[in-house]
Amino acid sequence: MKTDTPRPIRLKDYTPSSHLIDKVDLTFKLDPTETLVTSRLSLRPNPAAKKSDGRLRLDGVDLELKSIKCDGRVVADDAYIAAADSLSLTGLPDKPFKLEIVTQINPSANTALQGLYLSNGIFCTQCEAEGFRRITYMLDRPDVLAVYSCRIEADVDAAPVLLSNGNPKERGTLDGGKRHYAIWKDPHPKPSYLFALVGGNLTSIASDFTTMDGEKVDLRIYCEPGREDRCVWAMDALKRSMTWDEVRFGRAYDLEVFNIVAVADFNMGAMENKGLNVFNDRLILASPESASDFIYIAIESVVAHEYFHNWTGNRITCRDWFQLCLKEGLTVYRDQEFSSDERSRGVQRIGDVRGLRAHQFPEDAGPLAHPVRPSSYIEINNFYTATVYEKGAELVRMIATIVGEAGFRAGMDLYFERHDGDAATIEDFIACFEEATGTSLKQFSHWYHQAGTPEVVCKLAHDRAKKTAELTCEQILPETPQKTKPKPLHIPLAMAMFDPDGAELDLSDGAPKGFADGVLHLTKAKQTFKFKHIEKRPLLSMLRGFSAPVKLTLPTSERQLAFLMEHETDPFARWEASNDFATRLLIALTRKGDNDAVRERIAIFADAQATIVADKDLETAYRAEILRLPSEADIARELQRNVDPDAIHEARDTMMQQLGKLNGRVLKGLYDTLATDEAYAPTPEQVGRRSLRNIALVYLTARGGAADRKRVKAHFETASNMTDQALALTILAHGTGKARTEALDAFYEQWQDDQLVLQTWFAVQATSAASGTPARMRTLMKHPAYNATTPNTIRAVVGQFAMGNPVQFNRADGEGYRFVADQVLAIDKVNPQVAARICGSFRSWRALEAGRRKLAKAAIKSLAQSDGLSRDVYEIATKILD
């Protein structure tokens, strides 16, 4: 292998920067291939660092250096070295000084989409995590905060709109009106990763917002011309987010303007640059015809997430990238809370946990496991993970549970007050809650430093004579990646007990130490809690609301699960009982034992399920969640070893078919009665109705009857919105024959001019379990609508196949593995970030049965040993093999 082994960066090696930057003045002369960037840095030695001895090292990648001046004088050739990744200077003053650096860059050649690049002719930047160094030389690290001003010059026709961070200060024309300029100034100090610039032919919608401080803010969302009408929902979400953050956290916006720009080429979902958020256009543009309910909800959530970063990420940033969860985990928690308040708290919680288990639990259980605050990395882009984001949010949620609602708000208020303008650490964050509430979180802090998902094993013993119930809880902690013994965690376990008649018991009288307000605080490796005044043996419900990101082991029969499905009052716990019951049945079907006995158990489950979904007092969205079976990936995760994806797929199909038949009357009733001619709106009520009706359609179609096939075809042909159309297309495209071909052709004919919608067309084919899918993927990649440099299209085809098609990716002949490995290599030459994400699809190869395990290992090993891998892919591939 010729690739040089990259050196890891370690948290323990952190040292303050040799210099600080007080002010950054930038001038851009935009050109597709020869953009000139003039950077004027006001620097001074950092008193917190070791003496610099007149030396300074600036980060810089793929830059053509034109000139350097220090305090107005040209820097001599022997006083600097311009290397491939840096600019090192010597002989600098031991006092404040100014550097002027001119560089030239080529945005059109920047397919990695980091730094300044072109997207459909629009100049755009992405600087997180280390993209600014691809624009000009800089101390490109999050703990160097400066006040920025930016002058942008461009051809009027090519880029009539010129945007940057902060407030607009001046605009004017140049060269007789052929060119123009705009000057922006951001009064708030920020690190370089939060810098943003956009220039291009854009149109916009506008609104305004008056803050709780009485300040008027001009709001604007920019997009490519002709798509303005699709920005309305995003603007509505933005204004609701601004209101919510004022009410919930007392945070008001702090600039004169807030701009959002939607671009077609973006590696991530969005970026929170101060005052100028840049979004992947799939998370801004929406209309009933072109976007499903899922996209509407995602837009609402991500717009909120990026806006909430204004305080948790921008006003307070992270000292170093090891503290990434400080801004991302905290802000995910905030956007989850926003969505809970805007929609359904119970349904939101179920969705959050589904996502955590689908993405973060496998990460924790495999070779890519790392703590929420990692101790080392090779490529920081690889640590924008489910562990940092979703598990990071769960840690914040546990803090809120431990200190209580009022204590959490007090801790957040102190955090905002104390660290506004700082580059903070996890320790800084934790200390605010300790001081605000007087609660020690020293033991809880272990959550940030230990990888892996804890298992909590519970056993209940009841003494009828003494009227006591003893609950013993043991936490089983996985070995850390550093092979050190993990420390016991503080695990808050929300719980309840029910009597045989289904009434929830009052546990406050005679509660043991460590139990308060319905929460049991497990702090030792093994503890026993004695509850008094329990006359009859109770049924235990643990981990209500999913109060901690753990795996729970609790002896519970299927009859007891059915009991909880009927009587549990906590929405998450009630759904969890249903999900657990379904999981057991699917595993039994996978193992192909006594199918008659399994069918009898399925009948019990079907009765309990039907009772819930027929309950009109429950939210329709919640009833839809009860109907939704665990995914094939969920079952594979529970099996843990010798996984046969074909057997799992067959088991799930069998159970869907049987439930469709057993509950056919209820499902047909739901499908018919939930139909409506009401104009589309992404309201919680309408979304719930569509969700419940569509999942009823899925079950009915699974029965396989002629009337069922006719129904789904009619559903596709008469759909008045993308939610219904895409669902029916997916069902038809995952089948075979004439109906499949006709549906795909009709959908393409209707949407061939809309690249965003065509991603759905690509994705439904990439996720089909039908044989021959890898060959079809290669054909799709030759389609005129496929763009090999656009992340959204790559993800819709290669990404969906690798991560959303367990049957075909895990083909017994290994063709799926070879296809994905080949594509990762090809994509790596264009966009290493996207390639590394797709490479992660191999992370669970060790759990497969022997034949597939051997083939998957061979594919990933071949990939890891390839020449010229990026740091991004090298890190992921080698870790997966470890």
BADREN-481224 format. One record per residue (C-alpha): residue in three letters; x negated, z, y. Coordinates in steps of 0.001 Angstrom, whole numbers, padded with zeros to 6 digits, always signed. Layout:
! BADREN-481224
ALAXZY/...
! end
This chain:
! BADREN-481224
MET+000000+000000+000000/LYS-001527-001126+003284/THR+000725+000818+005621/ASP-001254+003619+007271/THR+000267+006990+006475/PRO+001814+008296+009696/ARG+000928+011834+010721/PRO+003795+014321+010999/ILE+004623+016085+014250/ARG+005115+019833+013791/LEU+007059+022418+015733/LYS+004221+024941+015376/ASP+001922+022560+017283/TYR+004093+022493+020405/THR+002157+022978+023640/PRO+003358+022547+027228/SER+002594+019260+028928/SER-000694+019105+030838/HIS+001182+017967+033944/LEU+004656+018144+035440/ILE+006442+015369+037299/ASP+008530+016343+040308/LYS+009722+012884+041334/VAL+009988+009444+039750/ASP+010593+006370+041925/LEU+011245+003193+039927/THR+011561-000420+040985/PHE+012788-003054+038532/LYS+012572-006791+039139/LEU+014794-007941+036312/ASP+013907-011061+034373/PRO+014850-011919+030771/THR+011226-012344+029657/GLU+009058-011017+032500/THR+010617-007889+034015/LEU+008270-006112+036401/VAL+008499-002323+036570/THR+006825-000339+039307/SER+006697+003402+038649/ARG+005643+005923+041289/LEU+005105+009362+039774/SER+004634+012548+041797/LEU+002588+014732+039441/ARG+000930+018139+039482/PRO-001005+020181+036921/ASN+001254+022378+034795/PRO+000413+026053+035415/ALA+001794+026898+031954/ALA-000689+024567+030241/LYS-004395+024687+029648/LYS-006581+023266+032405/SER-006356+019478+032228/ASP-009908+018796+033491/GLY-008600+015795+035350/ARG-007271+014145+032201/LEU-003792+012776+031633/ARG-002278+010951+028662/LEU+000906+008974+029237/ASP+003057+007430+026492/GLY+003533+003667+026463/VAL+004468+001049+023822/ASP+004606-002761+024047/LEU+003674-002741+027741/GLU+001564-005209+029692/LEU-000324-003177+032259/LYS-000626-004924+035632/SER-002129-002270+037908/ILE-002728+001456+038446/LYS-003202+003327+041682/CYS-003839+007029+042280/ASP-002932+008318+045743/GLY-002932+004728+046993/ARG-006315+003751+045558/VAL-006878+001357+042660/VAL-008005+003239+039536/ALA-011366+001972+038299/ASP-011508+000191+034949/ASP-013723+002896+033460/ALA-011284+005659+034482/TYR-008499+004658+032082/ILE-007910+003384+028558/ALA-004747+001440+027712/ALA-004168+001845+023967/ALA-001307+000544+021801/ASP+000756+003694+022340/SER-000701+005368+025438/LEU-002491+005221+028758/SER-005269+007802+029165/LEU-006730+008545+032596/THR-009685+010636+033704/GLY-011007+011928+037031/LEU-007584+012914+038364/PRO-007179+015532+041122/ASP-006657+019187+040217/LYS-003738+019291+042673/PRO-000526+017326+043267/PHE-001114+013566+043264/LYS+000761+010282+042950/LEU+000350+007521+040422/GLU+001670+004000+040929/ILE+001799+001963+037737/VAL+003019-001620+037416/THR+003947-002931+033973/GLN+005570-006053+032632/ILE+008021-006112+029697/ASN+010034-008704+027782/PRO+013662-007525+027348/SER+014753-010630+025436/ALA+012197-009985+022679/ASN+013251-006349+022247/THR+015343-006521+019064/ALA+014667-002830+018312/LEU+017079-002049+021186/GLN+014919+000795+022501/GLY+013805+000751+026117/LEU+015066-002194+028218/TYR+016691-005029+026280/LEU+019284-007785+026602/SER+022745-007646+025027/ASN+024731-010871+025471/GLY+022791-011487+028671/ILE+023299-007934+029971/PHE+020216-005867+030795/CYS+020616-002471+029181/THR+018486+000566+028362/GLN+018412+003070+025534/CYS+015778+005745+026093/GLU+016703+008514+023655/ALA+014656+009620+021932/GLU+011435+007841+022920/GLY+012544+004576+024474/PHE+011403+005149+028046/ARG+007796+004606+026986/ARG+008775+000992+026241/ILE+009677+000563+029929/THR+006664+002078+031654/TYR+003979+004701+031048/MET+005378+008205+031180/LEU+005143+011779+029979/ASP+007965+010815+027637/ARG+009044+014238+026390/PRO+012225+016247+027035/ASP+010535+019242+028701/VAL+009233+017190+031663/LEU+012115+017046+034147/ALA+012013+015080+037394/VAL+014293+013788+040137/TYR+014724+010023+039781/SER+015417+007212+042209/CYS+015779+003623+041042/ARG+015733+000317+042899/ILE+016970-002666+040873/GLU+016456-006285+041938/ALA+018006-009261+040130/ASP+019515-012722+040534/VAL+023038-012401+041907/ASP+024507-014888+039437/ALA+022800-013428+036373/ALA+023407-009763+037179/PRO+026028-009207+039886/VAL+026431-005581+038771/LEU+023407-003233+039050/LEU+023760+000364+037838/SER+021565+003382+037276/ASN+021823+007175+037119/GLY+023162+009373+039890/ASN+024842+008234+043105/PRO+024729+004767+044709/LYS+022744+004841+047965/GLU+022146+001289+049150/ARG+022879-002332+048324/GLY+021657-005545+049910/THR+020706-009191+049466/LEU+017312-010877+049092/ASP+015958-014447+049217/GLY+018812-015778+051302/GLY+021465-014304+049045/LYS+020117-015647+045722/ARG+018937-012205+044717/HIS+020181-008728+045502/TYR+019232-005080+045054/ALA+020805-001693+044509/ILE+019302+001761+044998/TRP+020482+004763+042985/LYS+019401+008380+043320/ASP+020039+011218+040889/PRO+019747+014649+042558/HIS+019573+016494+039236/PRO+016190+016808+037480/LYS+016237+015165+034058/PRO+013842+014109+031307/SER+012965+010438+030874/TYR+015215+010050+027814/LEU+018254+010398+030100/PHE+017258+007515+032374/ALA+019555+004481+032274/LEU+019804+001041+033859/VAL+022368-001706+033378/GLY+022447-005103+035047/GLY+024653-008056+034245/ASN+027853-009994+034614/LEU+030347-007202+034089/THR+033883-006429+035100/SER+035497-003010+035283/ILE+038546-000820+035607/ALA+038537+002032+038117/SER+040186+005396+038623/ASP+039286+008734+040169/PHE+039281+012429+039366/THR+039346+015494+041588/THR+037350+018374+040183/MET+038364+022023+040226/ASP+035935+022367+043148/GLY+037942+019826+045128/GLU+035339+017054+044838/LYS+036597+013506+044292/VAL+034775+011495+041624/ASP+034987+007718+041368/LEU+035369+006666+037729/ARG+034612+003205+036416/ILE+034318+001602+032972/TYR+032412-001694+032744/CYS+032653-004332+030041/GLU+032224-008054+029532/PRO+034747-010138+031547/GLY+038150-010587+029972/ARG+038160-007254+028145/GLU+039154-004923+030962/ASP+042604-004284+029510/ARG+040952-002740+026443/CYS+039254-000028+028526/VAL+042444+001792+029542/TRP+042480+004238+026621/ALA+038836+005189+027169/MET+039542+005927+030837/ASP+042469+008131+029857/ALA+040265+009975+027359/LEU+037579+010487+030004/LYS+039977+012084+032482/ARG+041454+014354+029821/SER+037919+015378+028806/MET+037034+016281+032390/THR+040133+018447+032694/TRP+039566+020124+029338/ASP+035960+021056+030109/GLU+037039+022704+033337/VAL+039777+024738+031649/ARG+037974+025646+028413/PHE+034406+026156+029657/GLY+034657+026223+033446/ARG+032417+023153+033787/ALA+033029+020758+036679/TYR+031418+017336+037101/ASP+028586+017181+039627/LEU+028091+013624+040958/GLU+030053+011289+043217/VAL+030548+008706+040459/PHE+030827+008557+036696/ASN+030204+005173+035074/ILE+030572+003979+031500/VAL+029270+000609+030287/ALA+030278-000998+026976/VAL+027722-003355+025394/ALA+027782-005302+022141/ASP+024309-004371+020911/PHE+023652-000654+020544/ASN+021924+001304+017780/MET+024182+004346+018049/GLY+027737+005115+019117/ALA+026950+006018+022707/MET+024437+007679+025026/GLU+025034+010414+027605/ASN+022640+009241+030344/LYS+023341+011246+033499/GLY+026262+009649+035327/LEU+025857+006343+033441/ASN+026997+006556+029830/VAL+026201+003478+027746/PHE+028492+002834+024781/ASN+028640+000623+021768/ASP+031641-001503+022754/ARG+033478-000693+019512/LEU+033876+002851+020884/ILE+035362+001784+024227/LEU+037429-001359+023718/ALA+040861-000898+022172/SER+044279-002517+022101/PRO+047074-002033+019552/GLU+046463-005520+018175/SER+042683-005203+017863/ALA+041963-001517+017161/SER+043282+000846+014511/ASP+044372+004433+015015/PHE+040977+005451+013607/ILE+039218+003593+016437/TYR+041527+005057+019099/ILE+040792+008571+017863/ALA+037064+007823+017612/ILE+037029+006537+021205/GLU+038781+009679+022384/SER+036283+011877+020539/VAL+033092+010032+021502/VAL+034045+009619+025161/ALA+034622+013366+025231/HIS+031365+014049+023376/GLU+029242+012045+025812/TYR+030991+013526+028832/PHE+030530+017074+027510/HIS+026796+016336+027273/ASN+026765+016431+031075/TRP+026312+020188+030720/THR+025217+020649+027095/GLY+022405+018115+027056/ASN+021869+016982+030632/ARG+022125+019969+032962/ILE+020606+021962+030098/THR+018388+019843+027877/CYS+016146+020699+024915/ARG+012532+021792+025240/ASP+011376+019520+022402/TRP+013022+017312+019813/PHE+012976+020097+017233/GLN+015705+021701+019366/LEU+017922+018596+019065/CYS+020802+020596+017552/LEU+020896+022624+020772/LYS+022504+019694+022521/GLU+024005+017734+019627/GLY+025395+020477+017395/LEU+026792+022347+020393/THR+028366+019220+021840/VAL+029875+018190+018490/TYR+031485+021624+018362/ARG+032870+021045+021848/ASP+034260+017601+021045/GLN+035833+018928+017832/GLU+037540+021655+019819/PHE+038748+019100+022355/SER+040222+016926+019607/SER+041825+019980+018024/ASP+043562+020819+021289/GLU+044554+017223+021971/ARG+045918+016550+018493/SER+046312+018838+015468/ARG+043940+021736+014916/GLY+044642+021826+011172/VAL+044249+018083+010642/GLN+041127+017987+012794/ARG+039557+020782+010775/ILE+040281+018982+007521/GLY+038724+015795+008898/ASP+035642+017645+010122/VAL+035116+019247+006717/ARG+035685+015968+004880/GLY+032936+014431+007009/LEU+030606+017382+006536/ARG+030969+017306+002766/ALA+030678+013533+002571/HIS+027517+013238+004667/GLN+025825+016578+005257/PHE+026274+018265+001876/PRO+024519+015383+000022/GLU+021794+015444+002666/ASP+021326+019171+002068/ALA+021233+018662-001697/GLY+018714+015825-001793/PRO+015213+014800-000761/LEU+016215+014369+002895/ALA+017188+018046+003238/HIS+015949+019756+006387/PRO+016945+022781+008443/VAL+019285+022429+011401/ARG+016128+022971+013420/PRO+013486+021054+011442/SER+009856+022126+011447/SER+008295+018658+011279/TYR+009080+014952+011447/ILE+007318+011605+011374/GLU+009888+009573+013328/ILE+012315+011491+015530/ASN+014964+008768+015257/ASN+015390+009813+011616/PHE+016517+013297+012649/TYR+019763+012233+014283/THR+021372+013442+011089/ALA+024532+015030+009781/THR+022570+018270+009419/VAL+021624+018362+013106/TYR+025043+017216+014328/GLU+027738+018402+011931/LYS+026048+021402+010360/GLY+024735+022285+013817/ALA+028349+022354+015023/GLU+029327+024615+012115/LEU+026652+027109+013163/VAL+028101+027231+016673/ARG+031555+027725+015165/MET+030274+030657+013100/ILE+028820+032254+016236/ALA+032266+031958+017827/THR+033785+033622+014745/ILE+031254+036460+014739/VAL+031405+037340+018461/GLY+035094+036483+019007/GLU+036769+034152+021478/ALA+036090+036246+024587/GLY+032523+036976+023503/PHE+031846+033317+022868/ARG+033054+032326+026324/ALA+030940+035096+027871/GLY+027871+033900+025972/MET+028449+030291+027027/ASP+028911+031330+030660/LEU+025594+033180+030541/TYR+023923+030199+028897/PHE+025119+027849+031652/GLU+024151+030276+034384/ARG+020724+031166+033049/HIS+019494+027808+031804/ASP+020988+025286+034220/GLY+018109+022903+034954/ASP+016064+024129+031980/ALA+014660+022596+028827/ALA+015843+025320+026448/THR+015357+026426+022840/ILE+017580+027732+020066/GLU+016203+031213+020769/ASP+017353+030917+024388/PHE+020835+029954+023219/ILE+021150+032763+020667/ALA+019880+035359+023157/CYS+022746+034616+025549/PHE+025368+035620+022972/GLU+023430+038703+021969/GLU+023152+039876+025567/ALA+026718+038947+026521/THR+028294+040757+023563/GLY+025751+043303+022359/THR+025859+041671+018910/SER+022665+041138+016958/LEU+022353+037579+015674/LYS+018871+038033+014238/GLN+020010+037603+010655/PHE+022399+034816+011579/SER+019466+032879+013088/HIS+018168+032219+009556/TRP+020833+029498+009363/TYR+018773+027418+011812/HIS+015589+027638+009750/GLN+016746+027297+006115/ALA+017771+023997+004565/GLY+020350+023644+001831/THR+023992+024541+001321/PRO+024552+028165+000221/GLU+026882+028893-002675/VAL+029100+031970-002445/VAL+030324+033270-005813/CYS+033343+035579-005605/LYS+034967+037784-008232/LEU+038036+039977-007779/ALA+038831+043107-009806/HIS+042152+044933-009395/ASP+042838+048547-010382/ARG+046609+048970-010657/ALA+046387+052754-011038/LYS+044175+053260-007977/LYS+045853+050430-006080/THR+042528+048945-005089/ALA+041056+045492-005198/GLU+037291+045090-005354/LEU+035893+041789-004154/THR+032288+041059-005110/CYS+030527+038250-003236/GLU+027090+036897-004031/GLN+025245+034308-001989/ILE+023073+031913-003971/LEU+020610+030170-001692/PRO+018718+026975-002551/GLU+014956+026934-002418/THR+013702+025769+000958/PRO+011793+022446+001302/GLN+008703+024573+002026/LYS+009194+026249-001393/THR+009575+029649+000252/LYS+012121+032241-000804/PRO+015201+031975+001422/LYS+016496+035010+003271/PRO+020100+036266+002920/LEU+022368+034788+005554/HIS+025167+036249+007657/ILE+028169+034376+006250/PRO+031597+034921+007848/LEU+034299+034414+005205/ALA+037848+034184+006512/MET+040170+035375+003742/ALA+043632+036516+002738/MET+045428+038016-000248/PHE+048925+037124-001446/ASP+051274+039129-003605/PRO+052950+037492-006631/ASP+055951+036539-004499/GLY+053827+034558-002043/ALA+053796+037068+000817/GLU+050494+037519+002646/LEU+049262+041100+002437/ASP+048312+043187+005455/LEU+044680+044100+004741/SER+043998+045982+007977/ASP+045062+049340+006507/GLY+042327+050539+004184/ALA+040017+047624+004911/PRO+036367+048030+003869/LYS+033385+048019+006189/GLY+032379+044466+006948/PHE+035974+043209+007155/ALA+037732+042701+010493/ASP+040408+040388+011875/GLY+040764+038556+008584/VAL+037027+037871+008264/LEU+034676+039303+005667/HIS+031070+039447+006879/LEU+028712+038860+003965/THR+025212+039900+005025/LYS+023512+040887+001774/ALA+022544+038898-001283/LYS+025367+040638-003151/GLN+028089+042917-001800/THR+031261+044558-003069/PHE+034178+045195-000725/LYS+036965+047581-001733/PHE+040470+047042-000342/LYS+042986+049869-000610/HIS+046781+049949-000953/ILE+046913+046816-003147/GLU+049714+047613-005624/LYS+049789+044391-007638/ARG+046994+042042-008542/PRO+046746+039708-005560/LEU+045887+036042-005377/LEU+042789+035563-003271/SER+042360+032822-000658/MET+038784+032493+000571/LEU+037037+030431+003229/ARG+040179+029891+005276/GLY+039627+027461+008092/PHE+036309+026653+006407/SER+034722+029553+008253/ALA+031209+028789+006960/PRO+029495+025627+005615/VAL+029133+026887+002051/LYS+030201+025977-001464/LEU+032702+028521-002745/THR+032941+029459-006413/LEU+036076+031473-007168/PRO+037854+031630-010537/THR+041263+030116-009789/SER+043612+028472-012261/GLU+045451+025255-011549/ARG+048714+027200-011547/GLN+047257+029450-008861/LEU+046184+026403-006854/ALA+049724+025076-007055/PHE+050905+028512-005871/LEU+048594+028313-002848/MET+049769+024779-002134/GLU+053251+026249-001774/HIS+052580+029594-000050/GLU+049285+029439+001868/THR+049850+029535+005649/ASP+046359+028512+006735/PRO+046455+024680+007029/PHE+042917+024154+005821/ALA+043207+026549+002880/ARG+046475+024952+001806/TRP+044881+021505+001880/GLU+041808+022873+000103/ALA+043965+024122-002772/SER+045417+020638-003131/ASN+041999+019002-002853/ASP+040477+021376-005408/PHE+043327+020738-007854/ALA+042947+016965-007470/THR+039176+017199-007891/ARG+039524+019033-011198/LEU+041917+016384-012486/LEU+039683+013522-011419/ILE+036666+015090-013097/ALA+038699+015536-016287/LEU+039690+011865-016192/THR+036087+010855-015564/ARG+034992+012672-018705/LYS+037667+010828-020708/GLY+038851+013761-022771/ASP+042428+014463-023866/ASN+044304+012132-021527/ASP+047714+013439-022619/ALA+046717+016953-021568/VAL+045377+015613-018264/ARG+048637+013760-017640/GLU+050549+017024-018063/ARG+048282+018639-015476/ILE+048742+015665-013150/ALA+052507+016135-013415/ILE+052168+019736-012195/PHE+049999+018533-009316/ALA+052432+015734-008483/ASP+055324+018202-008208/ALA+053361+020448-005834/GLN+052200+017470-003807/ALA+055702+016013-003546/THR+057095+019339-002315/ILE+054620+019414+000563/VAL+054913+015784+001638/ALA+058710+016021+001638/ASP+058611+019046+003971/LYS+059684+017635+007334/ASP+058704+020865+009076/LEU+055061+019951+008528/GLU+053201+017492+010744/THR+053252+013974+009334/ALA+049471+013701+009749/TYR+049016+016874+007706/ARG+051317+015605+004966/ALA+049208+012445+004834/GLU+046075+014557+004319/ILE+047735+016302+001373/LEU+048362+012898-000209/ARG+044799+011664+000284/LEU+042755+012096-002894/PRO+039066+013050-002938/SER+036873+009980-002577/GLU+034653+008572-005297/ALA+031663+010003-003427/ASP+033364+013419-003400/ILE+033683+013353-007169/ALA+030088+012214-007625/ARG+028949+015113-005452/GLU+030859+017595-007599/LEU+029474+016166-010841/GLN+025910+016493-009481/ARG+024167+014867-012470/ASN+024529+011935-014891/VAL+026966+010296-012493/ASP+028662+007127-013730/PRO+030265+005410-010698/ASP+032326+003068-012897/ALA+033917+006011-014712/ILE+034699+007727-011412/HIS+036278+004550-010023/GLU+038409+004097-013128/ALA+039498+007751-013056/ARG+040574+007545-009427/ASP+042501+004329-010029/THR+044239+005952-013001/MET+045269+009019-011030/MET+046491+006929-008096/GLN+048605+004898-010489/GLN+050089+007947-012194/LEU+050883+009735-008932/GLY+052435+006543-007605/LYS+054736+006448-010599/LEU+055524+010170-010746/ASN+056272+010463-007026/GLY+057557+006929-006599/ARG+060957+007952-005260/VAL+059496+010308-002637/LEU+056851+007776-001643/LYS+059337+004911-001373/GLY+061529+007134+000777/LEU+058626+007936+003076/TYR+057645+004294+003367/ASP+061159+003193+004261/THR+062168+006020+006596/LEU+058904+006081+008567/ALA+059206+002427+009570/THR+059830+002016+013293/ASP+060186-000645+015983/GLU+058765+001728+018586/ALA+056063+000242+020803/TYR+052583+001242+019655/ALA+050958+004326+021130/PRO+048013+006356+019771/THR+049918+009627+020118/PRO+049518+012316+017442/GLU+053129+011810+016390/GLN+052854+008046+015948/VAL+049435+008219+014331/GLY+050787+010743+011832/ARG+053762+008557+010949/ARG+051601+005488+010394/SER+049113+007481+008357/LEU+051778+008935+006063/ARG+053605+005627+005660/ASN+050411+003723+004914/ILE+049126+006145+002309/ALA+052545+005992+000661/LEU+052031+002218+000544/VAL+048656+002680-001136/TYR+050202+004797-003911/LEU+053126+002438-004390/THR+050780-000542-004644/ALA+048633+001317-007197/ARG+051599+001197-009599/GLY+050958-002540-009926/GLY+054537-003794-010123/ALA+055713-007138-008760/ALA+057829-005430-006084/ASP+054813-003364-005080/ARG+052637-006461-004666/LYS+055355-008130-002641/ARG+055675-005060-000415/VAL+052000-004923+000551/LYS+051936-008646+001287/ALA+054946-008260+003580/HIS+053269-005257+005219/PHE+050296-007480+006092/GLU+052353-010394+007337/THR+054703-008337+009526/ALA+052170-005865+010942/SER+052499-005385+014710/ASN+049298-003365+015081/MET+045781-003303+013651/THR+046345-000014+011810/ASP+048958-001573+009551/GLN+047305-004979+009335/ALA+043862-003651+008410/LEU+045256-001265+005795/ALA+047169-004054+004068/LEU+044168-006391+004319/THR+041990-003774+002638/ILE+044417-003378-000266/LEU+044700-007142-000733/ALA+040977-007822-000267/HIS+040090-005245-002902/GLY+042208-007130-005403/THR+041729-010588-006837/GLY+043449-013936-006873/LYS+045464-015959-004427/ALA+046844-013035-002400/ARG+043314-011860-001618/THR+042111-015269-000470/GLU+045213-015953+001623/ALA+045003-012602+003409/LEU+041301-012938+004230/ASP+041765-016504+005460/ALA+044766-015566+007611/PHE+042966-012596+009152/TYR+039899-014668+009955/GLU+041993-017462+011446/GLN+043713-014965+013728/TRP+040595-013046+014845/GLN+037677-015492+014527/ASP+036962-015306+018260/ASP+036809-011505+018416/GLN+033522-010147+017110/LEU+034745-006543+017117/VAL+037714-007286+014874/LEU+035651-009497+012599/GLN+033654-006409+011682/THR+036789-005272+009817/TRP+036932-008634+008045/PHE+033310-008252+006963/ALA+033687-004592+005974/VAL+036712-004972+003691/GLN+034807-007576+001673/ALA+031626-005510+001590/THR+033500-002513+000159/SER+035370-004410-002557/ALA+034722-003013-006035/ALA+035354-006424-007598/SER+032484-007906-009611/GLY+030195-010362-007864/THR+030228-008550-004542/PRO+026413-008710-003991/ALA+026563-012499-004292/ARG+029463-012585-001847/MET+027414-010434+000548/ARG+024663-013026+000608/THR+027262-015689+001341/LEU+028768-013581+004107/MET+025356-013156+005697/LYS+025181-016940+006094/HIS+028548-017010+007849/PRO+028424-018249+011468/ALA+029990-014970+012648/TYR+027224-012867+011096/ASN+024471-011911+013543/ALA+021326-010554+011901/THR+020199-008788+015099/THR+023477-007062+016032/PRO+023676-003520+014588/ASN+027474-003537+014337/THR+027482-006664+012172/ILE+024627-005416+009991/ARG+026443-002137+009445/ALA+029728-003930+008672/VAL+028124-005918+005851/VAL+024944-004323+004502/GLY+025746-000792+005654/GLN+029274-000805+004276/PHE+028098-002229+000964/ALA+025348+000369+000605/MET+027311+003396+001777/GLY+030950+002463+001217/ASN+030922+000662-002125/PRO+029650+003052-004816/VAL+030685+000805-007693/GLN+028887-002346-006586/PHE+025914-000642-004938/ASN+025415+001271-008206/ARG+025939-001714-010496/ALA+024603-001091-013981/ASP+022405-004218-013740/GLY+020627-002918-010594/GLU+021578-005941-008487/GLY+023153-003730-005829/TYR+019958-001716-005427/ARG+017798-004835-005205/PHE+020108-006410-002641/VAL+020028-003361-000360/ALA+016268-002876-000705/ASP+015702-006533+000214/GLN+017941-006199+003250/VAL+016256-002980+004417/LEU+012925-004811+004388/ALA+014341-007724+006367/ILE+016177-005536+008886/ASP+013105-003330+009359/LYS+011286-006256+010964/VAL+014061-006535+013542/ASN+015477-003039+014021/PRO+013743-000116+012269/GLN+016390+002446+013257/VAL+019207+000541+011586/ALA+017028-000216+008550/ALA+016154+003465+008080/ARG+019829+004474+008184/ILE+020705+002012+005445/CYS+017654+003069+003436/GLY+019210+006537+003282/SER+021878+005181+000918/PHE+019402+005743-001942/ARG+019196+009485-001294/SER+021299+010540-004321/TRP+019599+008341-006927/ARG+018423+011335-008989/ALA+022057+012328-009691/LEU+022842+009047-011471/GLU+022955+008502-015216/ALA+019629+007496-016764/GLY+020012+003698-016653/ARG+021023+003486-013040/ARG+018546+006199-012099/LYS+015669+004099-013432/LEU+016816+000959-011602/ALA+017435+002755-008300/LYS+014022+004397-008451/ALA+012349+001055-009068/ALA+014082-000483-006045/ILE+013253+002326-003641/LYS+009683+002572-004987/SER+009145-001128-004408/LEU+010505-000717-000900/ALA+008297+002278-000131/GLN+005175+000416-001285/SER+005842-002647+000861/ASP+003338-003620+003513/GLY+003972-003102+007205/LEU+006878-000676+007029/SER+007968+000942+010258/ARG+007515+004690+010655/ASP+011307+004956+010464/VAL+011710+003379+007026/TYR+008431+004730+005655/GLU+009515+008314+006295/ILE+012931+007920+004676/ALA+011724+005906+001663/THR+008820+008223+000825/LYS+010944+011358+001197/ILE+013607+009920-001105/LEU+010942+009353-003752/ASP+009356+012822-003412/
! end
